[in-house]
Amino acid sequence: MVDTPISKDFSKNHLQHLAPTPVKDQETLPRNLLCFSHLRWDFVYQRPQHLLTRFSDVTAVYFLEEPIFGNTDVPYLTFSQRLPELWVCVPHLAHGLSKDEVNKQLKELIKVFFVNKNLDDFIFWYYTPMALEFSDHITPGLTVYDCMDELSAFKFAPDSIKRLEHNLLNKADVVFTGGNSLFESKRNLHRNIHPFPSSIDKKHFGKARKQNSEPADQAAIKGPKVGFYGVIDERFDINLIEDIANARPDLNIMLIGPVVKIDPELLPTNKNIHYLGARSYDQLPGYLSGWDVALVPFLLNESTRFISPTKTPEYLCAGKPVVSSAIRDVVNPYGKNKLVSIAKNSEEFIKAIGDWLDLKDKTEWLNNVDKFLLTISWDLTCAGMTDNMATTYKSKKIVSLPSMSSSKKQNQR
């Protein structure tokens, strides 16, 4: 991985070398995709990474992260090539800038990025409406809003995010949502909106069914294991985990992931709770292979009202029983189809975990899981999104063409 700096002082030829546009014969969509993200590529491997790695097979992808602030006199971008046609782009700005100054400098860097490039050859893919503050003045060939979460409900959400999302919904040509409940809440806000719930990489998580050895740090912990991986933040039910640990001291609770936006000192410290920290996406099947039951222990509040946890189908693909809070997009379809146990409080969580541990023959349940999982994959999700985008782009191009009558009138003048 090589990071290469780029600033507005560099030559146009150098800019073209740093951010190459691949030569592809693709008439159905623009040949480039610029993603505006509030998440960093290397934070947690989730929906953006799954989709954009697949899109990079058909278009050049530039993943623009939020700025990093440091000691620099001149704003610049770094490009880090992760796949043959995928670059992570990071703005580097000076410490102490006001919000207006930040957005002004980001606009300048975007302007530099597009030197000798055709905007019509780009898809703008938004994960955060906040990016409109420095990109709303430019119009690409196609604008997509992939609304993966209700960001306005998250802790520390900016006050302006609802207004900017309203503007983004007006600007977008097509909108996708990260779950069905989120789709229901926004379906009347856009004429061309489609639900694409969380999906799975079956080959990757299927490894957990075949793997015979856990990673060393987990293998050293003896006894039955229940686990969770993901971001441990304001959505995570700390008290629930402590209740399970107290009620079942014989169980080892494995927690994998970074602690964000909450004080680590507030986390329970029972001896049977094991905080393993962040692990890479490639490592997850190994850890899953040693679990007896997987958990989705989220609070029910505004920040979880519309979430569609990707980990739910991933756990199932790994062949692990799941006990989840009553998250709407887990209740339907997973709970409704009896693939996942839904628990409304600590007592129900503890009982459901115990029931799964006591169940010796899981063959029928696993057969039903596999039948359900046949209908979902990130490849199918990407294909469905591509179809929607291609249809939208084709319609947009047709509308932009001059009508026959107007052409005749122009010729007669």
Residue pairs with C-beta under 8 A, 6 or more apart in sequence:
1 80
1 81
1 82
2 80
2 81
3 78
3 79
3 80
3 90
4 18
4 78
4 79
4 80
5 76
5 77
5 78
5 92
6 14
6 15
6 18
6 19
6 76
6 77
6 78
6 79
6 112
6 113
7 74
7 75
7 76
7 77
7 109
7 112
8 74
8 75
8 108
8 109
8 111
8 112
9 74
10 18
10 112
12 115
12 116
15 112
15 113
15 115
15 116
16 115
16 116
18 79
19 62
19 79
19 87
19 89
19 113
20 60
21 31
21 32
21 60
21 117
21 121
22 31
22 60
22 85
24 31
24 58
24 59
24 60
26 58
26 59
28 390
28 393
28 394
29 58
29 59
29 123
29 142
29 386
29 389
29 390
29 393
30 59
30 120
30 121
30 122
30 123
30 140
30 141
30 142
30 393
31 59
31 60
31 121
32 59
32 60
32 61
32 62
32 117
32 121
32 122
32 123
33 52
33 55
33 59
33 60
33 61
33 62
33 122
33 123
33 125
34 62
34 64
34 113
34 122
34 123
34 124
34 125
34 140
35 48
35 52
35 61
35 62
35 63
35 64
35 125
35 126
35 127
36 64
36 124
36 125
36 126
36 127
36 128
36 131
36 135
37 48
37 63
37 64
37 65
37 66
37 127
37 128
38 66
38 127
38 128
38 130
38 151
39 46
39 48
39 65
39 127
40 65
40 66
41 48
41 49
41 63
41 65
41 82
41 88
42 88
43 258
44 230
44 231
44 257
44 258
44 278
45 280
45 281
46 310
47 146
47 148
47 178
47 198
47 310
48 63
48 127
48 146
48 148
49 281
50 199
50 201
50 378
50 381
51 146
51 378
51 381
51 382
51 385
52 61
52 63
52 86
52 125
53 83
53 86
54 378
54 379
54 382
55 61
55 382
55 386
56 83
56 84
56 85
56 86
57 85
58 386
59 85
59 123
60 85
60 86
60 87
61 83
61 85
61 86
61 87
62 87
62 89
62 113
63 86
63 87
63 88
63 89
64 89
64 91
64 131
65 88
65 89
65 90
65 91
66 91
67 90
67 91
67 92
67 93
67 102
67 106
68 90
68 91
68 92
68 93
69 92
69 93
69 94
69 95
69 97
70 92
70 93
70 94
70 95
71 94
71 95
72 92
72 93
72 94
73 94
75 91
75 92
75 93
75 94
75 105
75 108
75 109
76 91
76 92
76 109
77 89
77 90
77 91
77 92
77 109
77 112
77 113
78 89
78 90
78 92
79 87
79 88
79 89
80 87
80 88
80 89
80 90
81 87
82 88
89 113
91 105
91 106
91 109
93 102
93 105
93 106
97 105
103 133
103 134
104 134
106 133
106 134
107 134
107 135
107 137
110 134
110 135
110 138
114 138
119 138
119 139
119 140
119 141
120 140
120 141
121 141
122 140
122 141
122 142
123 140
123 141
123 142
123 143
123 144
123 389
124 135
124 140
124 142
124 143
124 144
125 144
125 146
126 132
126 143
126 144
126 145
126 146
126 168
126 172
127 146
127 148
128 151
129 145
129 151
129 161
129 164
129 165
129 167
129 168
130 158
130 160
130 161
130 164
132 164
132 167
132 168
132 171
133 160
133 164
136 167
136 171
141 393
141 396
142 173
142 174
142 389
142 392
142 393
142 396
143 171
143 172
143 173
143 174
144 172
144 173
144 174
144 175
144 176
144 389
145 168
145 169
145 172
145 174
145 175
145 176
146 175
146 176
146 178
147 175
147 176
147 177
147 178
147 182
147 186
148 177
148 178
149 178
149 182
149 306
149 307
150 182
150 185
150 302
150 303
150 305
150 306
151 157
151 161
151 165
152 161
152 162
152 165
153 302
153 303
153 305
153 306
154 234
154 303
155 233
155 234
155 261
155 303
156 261
169 175
169 186
169 189
169 190
172 190
173 192
173 392
173 393
173 396
174 192
174 193
174 194
174 388
174 389
174 392
175 186
175 190
175 192
175 193
175 194
176 193
176 194
176 195
176 196
176 385
176 388
177 183
177 186
177 193
177 194
177 195
177 196
178 196
178 197
178 198
178 307
178 308
179 195
179 197
179 198
179 306
179 307
179 308
179 329
180 195
180 197
180 308
180 329
180 332
181 305
181 306
181 308
181 328
181 329
182 195
182 306
182 308
182 329
183 193
183 194
183 195
185 306
186 193
187 193
192 388
192 392
194 384
194 385
194 388
196 381
196 384
196 385
197 308
197 329
197 376
198 308
198 309
198 310
198 312
198 313
198 329
199 310
199 313
199 376
199 377
199 378
199 380
199 381
200 310
200 313
200 314
200 317
200 373
200 376
200 377
200 378
201 377
201 378
202 317
202 373
202 377
204 281
204 285
205 284
205 285
205 288
205 314
205 317
205 318
206 285
206 317
206 318
207 285
207 286
207 289
208 285
208 286
208 288
208 289
208 317
208 318
208 319
208 320
209 289
209 318
209 319
211 285
211 286
211 289
212 289
213 219
213 286
213 289
214 286
214 287
214 289
214 290
215 283
215 286
215 287
217 276
218 225
218 254
218 274
218 276
218 287
218 290
219 290
221 252
221 254
221 274
223 250
223 251
223 252
224 250
224 251
224 252
224 292
224 357
225 251
225 252
225 253
225 254
225 290
225 291
225 292
226 244
226 251
226 252
226 253
226 254
226 291
226 292
226 293
226 294
226 295
226 323
226 353
227 253
227 254
227 255
227 256
227 287
227 288
227 291
227 293
227 294
227 295
228 253
228 254
228 255
228 256
228 257
228 294
228 295
228 296
228 297
228 311
229 255
229 256
229 257
229 279
229 284
229 287
229 288
229 311
230 256
230 257
230 309
230 311
231 257
231 258
231 260
232 255
232 257
232 258
232 259
232 260
232 262
232 267
233 259
233 260
233 261
233 262
234 261
234 262
234 299
234 303
235 298
235 299
235 301
235 303
235 304
235 307
236 262
236 297
236 298
236 299
237 297
237 298
237 299
237 325
238 262
238 266
238 267
238 268
239 346
240 297
240 325
240 346
240 349
241 253
241 255
241 268
241 273
241 297
242 268
242 270
242 273
243 346
243 349
243 350
244 251
244 253
244 346
244 349
244 350
244 353
245 251
245 253
245 268
245 270
245 272
245 273
246 270
247 346
247 350
248 272
248 350
248 353
248 354
249 270
249 271
249 272
250 272
251 272
251 353
252 272
252 274
253 270
253 272
253 273
253 274
253 295
254 274
254 276
254 287
254 291
255 273
255 274
255 275
255 276
256 276
256 277
256 278
256 279
256 284
256 287
257 277
257 278
257 279
258 277
258 278
259 267
259 275
267 273
267 275
276 287
279 287
284 314
285 318
288 294
288 315
288 318
288 320
289 318
291 320
292 320
292 321
292 356
292 357
293 320
293 321
293 322
293 323
293 353
293 356
293 357
294 311
294 315
294 318
294 320
294 321
294 322
294 323
295 322
295 323
295 324
295 349
296 309
296 311
296 312
296 315
296 322
296 323
296 324
296 325
296 327
296 330
296 340
297 324
297 325
297 349
298 304
298 307
298 309
298 324
298 325
298 327
299 325
300 325
300 326
300 327
304 325
304 327
305 328
306 328
306 329
307 327
307 329
308 327
308 329
308 330
309 324
309 327
309 329
309 330
312 322
312 324
312 330
312 334
312 340
313 334
313 373
313 376
315 322
316 322
316 334
316 339
316 340
316 369
316 372
316 373
317 373
319 366
319 369
321 341
321 356
321 359
321 362
321 365
322 334
322 339
322 340
322 341
323 340
323 341
323 342
323 343
323 349
323 352
323 353
323 356
324 330
324 334
324 335
324 340
324 341
324 342
324 343
325 342
325 343
325 344
326 335
326 342
326 343
326 344
330 340
330 342
331 342
333 339
333 372
334 340
335 341
335 342
337 368
337 372
338 365
338 368
339 365
339 368
339 369
339 372
341 352
341 355
341 356
343 349
343 351
343 352
359 365
402 410
